Amino acid sequence: MEAFASGAGLRALRPSQAGLAVLQKRILRGGLPPLSPKIPTLHHWRTHTGSEVDFVLSRRERLLPLEAKASSSIAPKMLRGLEIFLADHAKSAPFGAVIYSGAEHRLLGPRIIAISARAL
């Protein structure tokens, strides 16, 4: 959590990216476990080597990394940024999710789930 809390790799979203807040609200209404009674802060995460996670919801000590994919299938290489994030933040991020255009929800690994965008 210290690397995350210090801002390493994080970029807060600017108000001009307000459309992402709409996505955040839809994700939270879609049945993901609540991180807190208040709406979490939305971030983007990227390492100096180029690994990234599209969205990270943060609330207190909890983190929820999310990838958004337009594809109806998910290749293993699409999960690399999420896997790195989960390894780096094992205590504060117990799992991550990929939102994709496929038809079904499914487990992609021990800590990564796929959520159909159709359900949102």
Steps between C-alpha positions, in 0.01 A plus 500: 500500500788740562597519133139564412446752778812694404365537148759282327357414162164662569338784314181650634244555229439861402152655506509506118479123519163516672361229272709251695303587812189372322679170435603486865138536615380234254768259620400553862131444420591184307537281806868533591556491876487850647831640617331744738175692540655791308593495132869407459760716331578406141865476381710374212813295581814469290855386574817650357531189281158558341281248685165656577151453639220705345315579822578458870223574745643590841329548831696511821723192496310313226586499130305355209693488170285486185584447136252590226524301175294544182575140403256211544792275600790555737852393411743427787727789394208740564525417871867585552448848650230368731723212613788737576273736693353214705848369582618847606188570710414155633368616837288793385373351171368146560373469142468684169248498219488527123186649350465373144242466222466123537177337612597328824660568836790269572808448710821574309740412779512466876454877549358628169139487388345590165174692506284535191433864415151386403421459870582861583 
